[in-house]
Amino acid sequence: MQELLTAVTYPIVWLICSYVLKIESGLAKLLIALTASILVYVLIGIKRSSTDEKTDKEKK
């Protein structure tokens, strides 16, 4: 799930940069889209980690 959301984030952010923000630089779009994808991946990992810790505490 985490990887799927990351993969979907990249083209969505790329399109937002192209059509909504009107960014013409390919390098700028690449950096923004990759940063957003990595951020989504990290945030989901943090959320999953905190959820796992809560369930581990409840089991003890």
N, C-alpha and C positions, 0 to 999 in steps of 0.2 A: 504494500500500500504506500509506504514511504517513498519508494523509488518511482512508483507510478505518478504520484502527485508532483514529484520533482520533475519528471519528464514532461508533464503537462504544463507545469509552470513556465518552463523555458519558452515555448512558442507563444503562449499567451502574453507574456511580458514583452516578447519581441514585437508582436503585433501592436500592443499598446504603445510601445516606443515609436513604432513606425507611423501609425495612423492617428493616435490621440495626441501624443507629444510632438509629433512631426520631427523626430530626430533622424537626420540623414546619414550621419556617420555610422558605418557598419561596426567599427570598433567600439564606439560608445554603446550601441545596442547590444553587442555581444557581452560587454562587461556588465551592463545593467541586468541583462537576462540571466547570465551565469550567477551573478551575485544573488539575485532573487531566488534562483533555484537552490543554491547552496543554503541560503537562509531558511527556506522552507524545509529542507532536509534536516538541518540542525534543530529547528524549532520542533519538528515532529519527534526527533530523537530525544530531545529534552523532555517533552511531554510524556512520551512513552516511558522514559526512565523514571520520572516522578510517579507515574501510575504504577509501575512495577514495584517501586519502593513501598508505596502505600499498601499494595496487596501482600507484600512480604511481611510487613509489620502486622497486618491483620491475621496472617496465618500463625504468627508466633504467639 
